[in-house]
């Protein structure tokens, strides 16, 4: 295959691949946006981006950060792994409730269980950030591929 033919074929293939990548990147951004919007999330007043609808990567991050902040505040700064699975049940005066055997009654640690919900929510929000970034990168690669195809096409005309 001669140089002109190789550049012409490469030009067409690069442009086709670029178009597919651009379409895929735009689809990914639209898909992520649509799925985030349908959740109707608003950042709270104490978020880094306060009282706005969560839509893009920055508001997703703001919401994820404030969920973690509130969870840490509620748990006294302890994460899931730092808390016991069960804690001693307390009566209304703050004294341990004892069982028939004289040992303290143990109950589920609701503060620790809160981390399960917080982790699920922040993971979903962070995944949205990653999908925006990945889709943007695919879009960029598509544009670069199209530009490369155009360049190959121009070079093929010189041979």
N, C-alpha and C positions, 0 to 999 in steps of 0.2 A: 504494500500500500504506500503510495507516495505521500509526501508531507502535506500537500494541499488537501488531499482526500482525508487524511487522518485528522487534520485540524478542523475540517468541515464536519466530519462525523462527531468529533469531540465537542464541537460547538453545539450541535443539536442535542447531544446527550446531556451536556452540562446545563443547557437552558431547560430541557425537560425535567431533569432532576431538580433544578432550582425552583421551577414552577410547583412541582409536587411538594417540596419543602416549604415554600412560601404558603401554599394552601394549607398544609398541615399545621404550620405555626399559627396562622390566623385562626384556624379551626380550634386549636388548643386554647388560645387566648379567649375566644368566644365561649367555648365550652366551660372553661373555668369561671369566667365572669358570670355566665348564666346560672351556674350552680351555686356560686357565692351569693348572688342577688336573691335567689329564691329562699334563702335562709332568713332574710330580713334582720340581719344583725346590725345593731348600733353600738358604737363604742361608748362606754360610760364616761361621765364627766371627768373622772380622774385618769383617763387614759392619756397616752402621749399625744394622740390625735383625738381630742374629746368630742363627743356627741355628733359623730358623723356616721353615715351608712358605711358598712364594711363592703368594699368593692374590689380594690386592687391590692397589690403586695404590701404597700405601706400600712393600709388600714388593717389588713390581715395580721401583720406583725404587731401593730399596736394592740389589737384585741388579744392576741396570744400572750403578749407580755403582761397585760393587765390581769388576765386570768391567773397566770402564774404568781403575780404579785399578791393578788387577793388570797390565793390558796396558801401561799407562804405566811401571809399575815394571820390567817385563820388557824394555821397549824403551829404557830409560834416559831416560824422559820425552819421547820423540819420538813424534809421531803418524805415521800412514801417509804423509801428504804431505811430511813432513820427512825421510824416509829414502830412500836410493837403492833402485832396483829390484833391482840386483845389488850384491854385495859381493865382495871378494877372498877366495878360498878360502885357509884357513890350515892348516898342518900341525899335528901334535900339539905342537910347540914354540911355536906361535903365529907362525911365519914364513909369508910368502906362498908359495903353491905356484905355480911358474912353468910355463907351457906350453912346447911345442917352439920357439915363436918368442921365448921369453925374457920374455914378458909375463905378468903375473899372471893366473891362471885365475879367471874370474868365475863366481859361483854365485848362485842365487836368494837373496834376503834373507828368511829365514824369519821374522824378527821383523816385517818389513813385511807378510808374508803373514798373520801372526797377526791383524793389524788387520782383515783381511777377515772373519774369523770373529767377532772381538769386535764389529765394527760390525753384522754380521748379528744377533747375539744381542741387543745393546743396542737396536737398532732394533725388533726384535720385542717386547722388554720395554716399550719406550717406547710402541709402538703399543697395547699392552694398557692402559697408563695413559690414553692418549687415548680409547680406546673406552669405558673406564669413565666418563671425564669427559663425553664426548659423550652417552652413554646417560643419565647422571644429568641432564644439561641437558635432554634430550628429555623425561625423566620430569617435571622441574620445569615445563617449558612445558606439558605435558599437564595437570598439576594447576592451573596458572594458567588454562588454557583452560576447564577444568571449572568453576573458581570464577567465571570471567567468564560462562559460560553460566548458572550458578545466579543470578548477579546480574542478568543480562538477564531471566531468568524472573521474578524477584521484581519487577523494574521493570515488566514487562509486565502484572502484576496490578494495578498502580497506575493504569493508563490505562483 
